[in-house]
Amino acid sequence: MRSGGKPLKKKRGCAWRILGLLMVLGLVAVLAVDYVFNLRSTLVFLAFRDSRQPLEVRLGGSGSWKPVSALTVAELDRALVRRDEDNGITWRTLVLRREARTWGQRLAGFLVRETVNVIEITPANYQFQTSFKDGFALTTAKERLNTERAAFAITANFRDPAGKPLGLVVHEGTQRNSTFPAWTGYFFVKAGKPWFGPKSLFEETPGVLQEASQGYPSLMKNHTVFSYVDLPSTRYFDGNRVTYRALAGMKQNGNIVFILSGTGGVMNVSEVTALAQRLNVQHATLLDGGRALQYSLKLHGAARHFTAFNTLIDFGSEMLELQRSPVYIVARPTAVVPASPPTVTTP
């Protein structure tokens, strides 16, 4: 019995080692896929993209939940968790959820704590500008952050299928790309001051134009939300679609505010606009979102990067398409920014 038992024990021990190795390899594979495709966040997006349940925010203190549309200004302020602050940049987060109705939604909600990042920047310490490579070659927020020695970088213009930017691009006083008439949202810098908002704000604001890029759509002006924000989606406007969102706006004191989908923090246009209203944003527009959304933040010398989807590997597949963009908006510490030319020229 003893002599016959030893081989069996060895076989069992070998089987357990093989199983353990397979589990480790499986875990490594999952982590690799998560690193490339933001897997956990993508699970939330896929599970809730057709959901019509209201977006809820976890309140501070009690830990209870309340729909974004019903939040008071004070409740939102208490719900925001301060993560870091450095040289005029404040980074805060919100924890969100939607009521799960399917097993996929329950699984996604169990695996992921859904978050939205709120980044507020005091312009006195930074110069905002567009950033891109020669010929509008596709690049990433991480590359723009490092190249520009910036504190913040985020996707700006939408792009066409060939990868070129759709809409106006002005950099250091020179127009680099033409206007796209249908786009109503603008980032621009005049007389050294950054602005985000609708076309009318761009046209009526005095000062020499130094930097600009177009976005779509504009959302609010003078604290008033445009009526089309709540309209059903069309070919050119996906207002009620739940996806990755990037709202850029400004307060009356000039501070710039970004409300950005974080891990699993997918929203529709009405929801991200409602958050902006309660944060006292005066003018606002959307930047490019969806799978293209990416941004990088550097505080106290430590960089943090968010990418909604794959920005690393070209698989040659439309479904797994490499998400890189031609134009970004960056905020650079004033000390490292050269003076801008005094006039705008065209190519």
C-alpha positions as CSV (number, residue, x, y, z in Angstrom):
1,M,0.0,0.0,0.0
2,R,2.8,2.4,0.9
3,S,4.8,1.8,-2.3
4,G,1.6,2.1,-4.4
5,G,0.6,5.4,-2.6
6,K,3.8,7.3,-3.3
7,P,3.3,7.7,-7.1
8,L,-0.3,8.7,-6.5
9,K,0.8,11.4,-4.0
10,K,3.4,12.6,-6.5
11,K,0.8,12.8,-9.3
12,R,-1.6,14.7,-7.1
13,G,1.3,17.1,-6.0
14,C,2.2,17.6,-9.7
15,A,-1.4,18.3,-10.6
16,W,-1.7,20.9,-7.8
17,R,1.5,22.6,-9.0
18,I,0.3,22.7,-12.6
19,L,-3.1,24.1,-11.4
20,G,-1.3,26.7,-9.4
21,L,0.9,27.7,-12.4
22,L,-2.2,27.9,-14.6
23,M,-3.9,30.2,-12.1
24,V,-0.9,32.5,-11.9
25,L,-0.6,32.6,-15.7
26,G,-4.3,33.3,-15.9
27,L,-4.0,36.2,-13.4
28,V,-1.1,37.6,-15.3
29,A,-3.1,37.4,-18.5
30,V,-6.0,39.2,-16.9
31,L,-3.8,41.9,-15.5
32,A,-2.1,42.4,-19.0
33,V,-5.5,42.7,-20.7
34,D,-6.7,45.1,-18.0
35,Y,-3.5,47.2,-18.5
36,V,-4.0,47.4,-22.3
37,F,-7.8,47.6,-22.6
38,N,-8.8,49.0,-19.2
39,L,-10.7,45.8,-18.8
40,R,-12.6,46.5,-15.6
41,S,-13.8,49.9,-16.8
42,T,-14.7,48.4,-20.2
43,L,-16.9,45.8,-18.4
44,V,-18.8,48.6,-16.7
45,F,-19.2,50.4,-20.0
46,L,-20.5,47.3,-21.8
47,A,-22.8,46.3,-19.0
48,F,-24.4,49.8,-18.5
49,R,-24.2,51.4,-22.0
50,D,-27.9,50.7,-22.6
51,S,-29.1,51.3,-19.1
52,R,-31.7,53.9,-18.4
53,Q,-31.3,53.8,-14.7
54,P,-30.3,57.2,-13.1
55,L,-26.7,57.8,-12.2
56,E,-26.3,58.0,-8.4
57,V,-23.6,59.6,-6.3
58,R,-22.4,58.2,-3.0
59,L,-22.9,60.9,-0.4
60,G,-20.3,61.7,2.2
61,G,-20.8,60.7,5.8
62,S,-23.9,58.5,5.5
63,G,-22.7,56.5,2.5
64,S,-26.2,56.6,1.1
65,W,-26.9,57.2,-2.6
66,K,-28.7,60.0,-4.5
67,P,-29.4,60.6,-8.2
68,V,-27.2,63.3,-9.7
69,S,-30.3,65.2,-10.9
70,A,-31.5,65.5,-7.3
71,L,-28.2,66.5,-5.6
72,T,-27.8,69.8,-3.9
73,V,-24.7,71.9,-4.2
74,A,-23.8,71.2,-0.6
75,E,-24.4,67.4,-1.0
76,L,-22.1,67.3,-4.0
77,D,-19.4,69.2,-2.2
78,R,-19.5,66.7,0.7
79,A,-19.5,63.7,-1.7
80,L,-16.3,64.9,-3.4
81,V,-13.2,63.2,-2.0
82,R,-10.0,65.3,-2.1
83,R,-7.3,63.1,-3.6
84,D,-4.4,65.6,-4.0
85,E,-3.5,69.2,-4.5
86,D,-0.4,70.9,-5.8
87,N,0.4,74.4,-7.1
88,G,-3.1,75.5,-7.9
89,I,-4.4,72.1,-9.1
90,T,-7.0,70.2,-7.0
91,W,-7.9,66.6,-7.8
92,R,-11.2,65.2,-6.3
93,T,-13.2,62.1,-7.0
94,L,-16.8,61.0,-6.9
95,V,-18.1,57.4,-6.4
96,L,-21.0,56.5,-8.6
97,R,-23.3,53.7,-9.5
98,R,-26.5,52.8,-11.5
99,E,-29.0,50.3,-10.2
100,A,-28.0,46.8,-11.5
101,R,-30.8,45.0,-13.4
102,T,-28.9,42.2,-15.2
103,W,-26.3,39.7,-14.0
104,G,-23.7,41.4,-16.1
105,Q,-24.4,44.7,-14.4
106,R,-24.3,43.1,-11.0
107,L,-20.9,41.5,-11.8
108,A,-19.5,44.8,-13.1
109,G,-20.7,46.7,-10.0
110,F,-19.1,44.0,-7.8
111,L,-15.8,44.2,-9.5
112,V,-15.4,47.9,-10.0
113,R,-15.8,51.0,-7.9
114,E,-17.1,53.5,-10.5
115,T,-15.5,56.9,-10.3
116,V,-15.5,60.4,-11.8
117,N,-12.5,62.7,-11.5
118,V,-13.0,66.5,-11.0
119,I,-9.8,68.5,-11.7
120,E,-9.8,72.2,-11.0
121,I,-6.9,74.4,-12.1
122,T,-6.0,78.0,-11.2
123,P,-4.9,79.6,-14.5
124,A,-2.6,82.1,-12.8
125,N,0.0,79.3,-12.3
126,Y,-0.4,77.6,-15.7
127,Q,-0.5,78.4,-19.4
128,F,-3.0,76.4,-21.4
129,Q,-2.2,75.5,-25.0
130,T,-2.8,73.0,-27.7
131,S,-0.2,70.2,-28.1
132,F,0.4,68.0,-31.1
133,K,3.2,66.3,-33.1
134,D,4.4,67.4,-36.6
135,G,1.8,66.7,-39.2
136,F,-0.8,65.9,-36.5
137,A,0.7,62.4,-36.1
138,L,-1.3,60.4,-33.6
139,T,-0.1,60.5,-30.0
140,T,-1.2,60.0,-26.4
141,A,-1.9,62.1,-23.4
142,K,1.1,60.5,-21.6
143,E,3.4,61.5,-24.5
144,R,2.1,65.1,-24.5
145,L,2.5,65.4,-20.7
146,N,6.1,64.3,-20.9
147,T,7.0,66.2,-24.1
148,E,5.5,69.5,-22.9
149,R,6.6,69.1,-19.3
150,A,3.0,69.7,-18.4
151,A,1.0,69.1,-15.3
152,F,-2.2,68.1,-17.2
153,A,-3.0,66.8,-20.7
154,I,-6.3,65.7,-22.2
155,T,-7.7,64.8,-25.6
156,A,-9.1,67.8,-27.4
157,N,-10.5,67.7,-31.0
158,F,-12.4,64.8,-32.5
159,R,-10.6,63.2,-35.4
160,D,-11.6,61.9,-38.8
161,P,-11.1,58.3,-39.9
162,A,-7.7,59.1,-41.2
163,G,-6.7,60.5,-37.8
164,K,-6.6,64.2,-38.7
165,P,-8.3,66.7,-36.3
166,L,-11.8,67.9,-37.0
167,G,-12.0,71.6,-36.3
168,L,-10.0,74.7,-35.6
169,V,-6.5,74.3,-34.1
170,V,-4.5,77.4,-33.2
171,H,-1.1,77.1,-31.6
172,E,1.2,79.9,-30.5
173,G,-0.7,82.4,-32.6
174,T,-0.7,80.4,-35.8
175,Q,-3.8,78.6,-37.2
176,R,-2.8,75.0,-37.9
177,N,-6.1,73.5,-38.9
178,S,-9.3,74.9,-40.3
179,T,-12.7,75.4,-38.6
180,F,-15.3,72.7,-38.7
181,P,-18.6,74.6,-39.1
182,A,-20.8,72.1,-37.3
183,W,-18.8,72.1,-34.0
184,T,-20.2,74.5,-31.4
185,G,-17.7,74.1,-28.5
186,Y,-14.4,75.9,-28.1
187,F,-11.3,75.9,-26.0
188,F,-9.3,79.1,-26.6
189,V,-6.8,81.4,-25.0
190,K,-7.0,85.2,-25.5
191,A,-4.7,87.7,-23.9
192,G,-3.2,84.8,-21.9
193,K,-6.6,83.7,-20.3
194,P,-8.0,80.2,-21.0
195,W,-11.7,79.8,-21.8
196,F,-14.1,76.9,-22.5
197,G,-17.6,77.4,-23.9
198,P,-19.7,78.0,-27.0
199,K,-18.9,79.6,-30.3
200,S,-20.6,82.8,-29.3
201,L,-18.3,83.2,-26.3
202,F,-15.3,82.6,-28.6
203,E,-16.4,85.3,-31.0
204,E,-17.4,87.9,-28.4
205,T,-14.4,87.6,-26.1
206,P,-11.8,90.4,-26.8
207,G,-8.1,89.9,-27.0
208,V,-5.5,88.4,-29.4
209,L,-6.1,84.7,-30.1
210,Q,-3.2,82.6,-29.0
211,E,-4.5,79.0,-28.7
212,A,-7.7,77.3,-29.8
213,S,-9.3,74.0,-30.6
214,Q,-12.9,73.0,-31.4
215,G,-15.0,70.5,-29.6
216,Y,-18.6,69.3,-29.8
217,P,-21.1,70.1,-28.4
218,S,-21.0,73.2,-26.3
219,L,-23.1,72.7,-23.1
220,M,-23.7,75.9,-21.2
221,K,-23.1,79.6,-21.2
222,N,-23.6,82.0,-18.2
223,H,-24.8,79.0,-16.1
224,T,-27.6,78.3,-18.6
225,V,-27.7,74.8,-20.1
226,F,-28.5,74.6,-23.8
227,S,-31.9,72.8,-24.4
228,Y,-30.5,70.2,-26.9
229,V,-28.5,68.6,-24.1
230,D,-31.5,66.6,-23.1
231,L,-32.6,65.7,-26.7
232,P,-32.4,62.1,-27.9
233,S,-29.3,61.0,-29.8
234,T,-28.9,61.7,-33.4
235,R,-26.2,60.8,-36.0
236,Y,-24.1,63.7,-34.8
237,F,-25.1,64.0,-31.1
238,D,-25.1,61.1,-28.7
239,G,-26.6,63.0,-25.7
240,N,-28.4,60.1,-24.0
241,R,-25.7,57.5,-24.7
242,V,-23.9,56.3,-21.6
243,T,-20.2,56.4,-22.4
244,Y,-16.9,58.0,-21.3
245,R,-17.3,61.8,-21.0
246,A,-15.0,64.7,-20.7
247,L,-16.5,68.1,-19.8
248,A,-14.3,71.2,-19.7
249,G,-15.6,74.4,-18.3
250,M,-14.7,77.5,-16.3
251,K,-16.0,79.2,-13.3
252,Q,-16.8,82.9,-12.9
253,N,-13.5,83.4,-11.1
254,G,-11.6,82.0,-14.1
255,N,-10.7,78.6,-12.6
256,I,-10.8,75.8,-15.2
257,V,-12.8,72.7,-14.3
258,F,-12.6,69.2,-15.9
259,I,-15.3,66.6,-15.1
260,L,-13.9,63.3,-16.4
261,S,-15.0,59.7,-16.5
262,G,-12.7,57.6,-14.4
263,T,-12.7,53.8,-14.0
264,G,-16.2,52.8,-14.8
265,G,-17.5,56.3,-14.5
266,V,-19.6,56.4,-17.7
267,M,-22.2,59.1,-18.1
268,N,-24.6,60.7,-20.6
269,V,-24.4,64.3,-21.5
270,S,-27.2,65.4,-19.1
271,E,-25.5,63.7,-16.2
272,V,-22.1,65.3,-16.7
273,T,-23.7,68.6,-17.3
274,A,-25.8,68.3,-14.1
275,L,-22.5,67.8,-12.2
276,A,-21.1,70.9,-13.8
277,Q,-24.1,73.0,-12.8
278,R,-23.7,72.0,-9.2
279,L,-20.0,72.8,-9.3
280,N,-20.9,76.3,-10.3
281,V,-19.4,76.1,-13.8
282,Q,-20.3,79.1,-15.8
283,H,-19.4,78.1,-19.4
284,A,-18.7,74.5,-20.7
285,T,-18.2,72.3,-23.6
286,L,-17.5,68.6,-24.2
287,L,-14.1,67.4,-25.4
288,D,-13.6,64.1,-27.3
289,G,-14.8,61.2,-25.2
290,G,-15.9,57.6,-25.7
291,R,-13.1,55.2,-26.3
292,A,-10.8,58.0,-27.4
293,L,-10.8,59.6,-23.9
294,Q,-7.4,59.8,-22.2
295,Y,-5.8,62.2,-19.8
296,S,-2.7,62.5,-17.7
297,L,-2.1,64.4,-14.4
298,K,1.1,65.1,-12.6
299,L,1.1,66.3,-9.0
300,H,4.1,66.4,-6.7
301,G,6.2,64.7,-9.4
302,A,3.9,61.7,-9.6
303,A,2.1,61.1,-12.9
304,R,-1.3,59.3,-13.2
305,H,-2.7,58.3,-16.6
306,F,-6.2,57.3,-17.6
307,T,-7.0,55.7,-21.0
308,A,-10.5,54.5,-21.8
309,F,-9.2,51.9,-24.2
310,N,-6.2,50.5,-25.9
311,T,-3.5,53.1,-26.7
312,L,-0.6,50.7,-26.7
313,I,-0.8,48.0,-29.3
314,D,-2.0,48.0,-32.9
315,F,-3.9,44.7,-33.4
316,G,-5.0,45.5,-36.9
317,S,-8.6,45.1,-35.9
318,E,-11.4,47.7,-36.0
319,M,-12.9,46.3,-32.8
320,L,-9.6,46.6,-30.9
321,E,-8.5,49.8,-32.7
322,L,-5.6,51.7,-31.3
323,Q,-7.0,54.9,-29.7
324,R,-4.6,57.7,-30.3
325,S,-5.5,61.3,-31.1
326,P,-3.9,64.2,-33.0
327,V,-4.5,67.2,-30.7
328,Y,-4.4,67.6,-26.9
329,I,-4.9,70.4,-24.5
330,V,-2.2,70.8,-21.9
331,A,-1.6,73.0,-18.8
332,R,2.0,73.8,-18.3
333,P,3.5,75.5,-15.3
334,T,4.0,79.1,-16.2
335,A,7.8,79.0,-15.6
336,V,8.4,76.6,-18.5
337,V,6.2,78.2,-21.1
338,P,7.7,80.5,-23.7
339,A,5.9,83.7,-24.7
340,S,3.2,83.4,-27.4
341,P,3.4,85.4,-30.6
342,P,1.3,88.6,-30.6
343,T,-0.8,87.9,-33.7
344,V,-2.7,85.1,-35.5
345,T,-1.5,84.0,-39.0
346,T,-3.0,81.4,-41.3
347,P,-1.0,78.8,-43.3
